[in-house]
Structure formats: C-alpha cells, structure tokens
Amino acid sequence: MQDKIWLSSPHMGGTEQKYVQEAFDANWVAPLGPNVDGFEKDIEEFLNANVKVGALSAGTAALHLALIQCGVVYGDEVICQSMTFSASANPIAYCGANPVFIDSEKDSWNMCPVALEEAIQDRISKGKKPKAIIVVHLYGMPAKMDEITAIANKYEIPVIEDAAEALGSTYKSRACGTFGRFGVLSFNGNKIITTSGGGALVCHTQEDKDQAVFLSTQARDNAPHYQHSQIGYNYRMSNIVAGIGRGQMEILADRVEARRKMHDFYVEIFKYIDGVDVFCEPTEDFYSNHWLSAIVVDGKKTGKAREDLRLAFLEDNIESRPLWKPMHLQPVFASAPYYGTNVAEKLFDDGLCLPSGSNLSDADRSRIEEVITKFFS
Ligand SMILES: *Cc1c(COP(=O)(O)O)cnc(C)c1O
C-alpha cells in the first residue's frame, strides 16, 4: 500500500520547538506566559486591522465566548450558516440558545444574504429578534461581508465571524475575522497553521479582549482569595502550545501560497473535464487561502457520481471528503428553523474536498492527478 495522502495535515516550519524550549527553560509551562503574549501580537500584526486578539484553547471556545459576550442567554435565538462544521453551531446550544439555520448562496457557498434577511424578518414577526449572526468563511472562501454587514447593521444584530478556516483570506483586501463584532480563529491540527489544538478570539476593543481573557481564566474577581461573581471557563491557551503557534506564524504566508498553488493545480486538471467545477473566487474582491480545495461533480454531465470518485481515491490510499453536511440536515438539529432553498443540500450531495495540504510533494500530486484522469476517462 502506498503512503497515505491526507486532506490536510500539520506542516511544521522548523522554529516551533525553539519557542517551546524557551517556555521549558523559563518554566512557563502554564496557561499564560510570553509565548501567549507573543503569539497574540503576531496574529494582531498579521490581521493588520487594529484588532486585539485573545489566544484560547480552541476555536470552539472562542465561539462560545463570543456568544456570551454578545449577551446570548438561555432561550435566545442565534442565526447560523447551515453549511459548516458542527463547531460553528454547537456553542449556541452551550448557551441554552436555539440556532436558526440559513442556506448558502451559489457564488461563495457561504451565508445567503437574501435568506438571512428573510429569516430576521420572520423571527422578529414571530416575536423574537435573533441575538447574533454566525457567518462562516467556508474552506477559506470569504463570505459576502458587505451584504451581510449591511443587513446586520440594519437590524442591529452583532456578527460573529467564524474564520476558523480562513486565516490568510481577505475580502476587499481586509482580513477575514476582522469584520464582525468578534472573529474566531482555529489552530486545530488540520487547519492552515496549527498549534496541535487551539483558537483565538479577534476583538475590536481592549475591553472585549480583557473580558474574554477574564472569562477564559475562570472569571476571577480582583481579590487576594478566589472570588467569583460570574461563571467562568478554562479556555486560555497554554504557553507551550502558543510556542508552536509563534513558529507557525513565521511561515503562514508560505502556507497560504502553497494552498493556493494546490487550488491552481486542480483548476488546471479539471479545465479539461466537462461537468466538474472547482470552487473558485467569484470576483477579485475575494481572496481565499484555499484551505481546502473542493469540486462539485455534475452527475448528469460526467456520468459519474461524486461518491465513486471518493472511493477511487480511497483505493489509492488518498483521503478526500464530502463537503460539510449542512446543520439543518443533522439529526441533532432536526427541530431548528431553516431559511433558504436547497443550495447547501446540493453542495453536500455533489461536492468533494480534495487533498490540499501545503506539504504535498510532486509525487503526491502525480498520484492524485492519475486517479482523477483515470476516473473521468
Ligand atoms: C475547525 C473549525 C472550528 C472549530 O475550531 P476548533 O479549534 O477545532 O475548536 C469552528 N468552525 C469551523 C468552520 C471550523 O472549521
């Protein structure tokens, strides 16, 4: 059996261990320390939008804190893009709130502004104004932030941007994660850069960041003893993990370039295969990190099923994966309201994510190309 080709695997730059060693040498083996401060500063500089970043234990934790800081409590409704990973929606349930799911639109595969406004109006008419809007930049592709922000502002609902997959992506030259009241980043093992596990909350005021740090370190009041006036969480990033992050930030730009090259590689292959569309930026306004390259297979035009391509890859020990199953089709969210048509559902039926790692070799690419060419010939 040939070596496995992964969808997206960790890719170290080489300096990560130096920062981890520094943490050991200084005995900063704790959920705070110089690497945490340095990592936050590196991200702030990279995003280049005058933001304040709080490093946390996971992107999921960042989403949870963003909801809490938007005032979401038991019984509230929160709007969420349906086409996403479950971690975008689960924190709504952690708050005891209820998700309202929105379909995707065809260009960006992200939240449809038309369905969003329809949903807001309908929820208000039913007596409940949604407390927040969670928009996702799927596979690194920016959502239509101008349209979504305009609607959110019109109804005065805060936007939480799930940019877990979109570090390095921009919309109209502005970094994804910096548009909403809060932005969420993830450094899980499969993301464009990784700390093995971790996340960050992007804030626009020092006050918001301070509150996030306070809540993420058990909400301790300012007293010599342990005193608490609020429920706290243990969500702060460890100084060891942040050391990995500092090393990874040094090569983030290279990783974006390599993922975008993988995308170009697929564009070139599928140019000659009628009925397969590669997921591309709709206009110049969108700049995707192409965290994952993805295709949609038209079964009628190609005479081939998406699932059979996945199996052909598997036979050669190459990982590929159907697009995210929309949240409104998940058993766990079966009772949640949904607004839109069947765009997300069709993407799930016909879409496939392809190996996209920045560490794939020319030999890996040859194997991938061979499977595709053979399958469609
Ligand atoms: C990875 C991911 C998350 C969760 O991040 P973790 O760091 O794994 O908790 C949230 N949303 C999306 C869209 C993701 O891809």
The ligand as an SDF file (V2000), in Angstrom:
LIG
                    3D

 15 15  0  0  0  0  0  0  0  0999 V2000
  -12.2080   23.9040   12.9340 C   0  0  0  0  0  0  0  0  0  0  0  0
  -13.4380   24.7130   12.9360 C   0  0  0  0  0  0  0  0  0  0  0  0
  -13.9920   25.1990   14.1230 C   0  0  0  0  0  0  0  0  0  0  0  0
  -13.5440   24.7840   15.4780 C   0  0  0  0  0  0  0  0  0  0  0  0
  -12.2600   25.0440   15.8140 O   0  0  0  0  0  0  0  0  0  0  0  0
  -11.5490   24.1540   16.9500 P   0  0  0  0  0  0  0  0  0  0  0  0
  -10.2700   24.8790   17.1670 O   0  0  0  0  0  0  0  0  0  0  0  0
  -11.3470   22.7970   16.3510 O   0  0  0  0  0  0  0  0  0  0  0  0
  -12.4110   24.1210   18.1330 O   0  0  0  0  0  0  0  0  0  0  0  0
  -15.0880   26.0260   14.0340 C   0  0  0  0  0  0  0  0  0  0  0  0
  -15.6400   26.3460   12.8670 N   0  0  0  0  0  0  0  0  0  0  0  0
  -15.1570   25.8810   11.7010 C   0  0  0  0  0  0  0  0  0  0  0  0
  -15.8130   26.2950   10.4280 C   0  0  0  0  0  0  0  0  0  0  0  0
  -14.0520   25.0330   11.6910 C   0  0  0  0  0  0  0  0  0  0  0  0
  -13.6000   24.5430   10.5380 O   0  0  0  0  0  0  0  0  0  0  0  0
  1  2  1  0
  2  3  1  0
  2 14  2  0
  3  4  1  0
  3 10  2  0
  4  5  1  0
  5  6  1  0
  6  7  2  0
  6  8  1  0
  6  9  1  0
 10 11  1  0
 11 12  2  0
 12 13  1  0
 12 14  1  0
 14 15  1  0
M  END
$$$$
